[in-house]
């Protein structure tokens, strides 16, 4: 399995706009991408502007399909200006 984690640091004044977009992206990914097995959206308890994603895919090709999907591209473009920082890491589940 291919694991992707993402930490978003959202500009606080845009958090209310970001969260619905992020949740819609996650829901669409799990519903419409056969290789997307899990897509959790988590919010830091002490810092609400920090959003953590845990994504689980069948393999790298499934993740690449996610990145090429229309819904991801729409989310990525719509959220670009409201994110202060984005840290992406990939892992192989053992």
Secondary structure, 3 states (H helix, E strand, C coil): CEEEEEEEEECHHHHHHHHHHHHHHHHHHHHHCCCEEEEEEEECCCCCCEEEEEEEECCHHHHHHHHHCHHHHHHHHHHHHHEEEEEEEEEECC
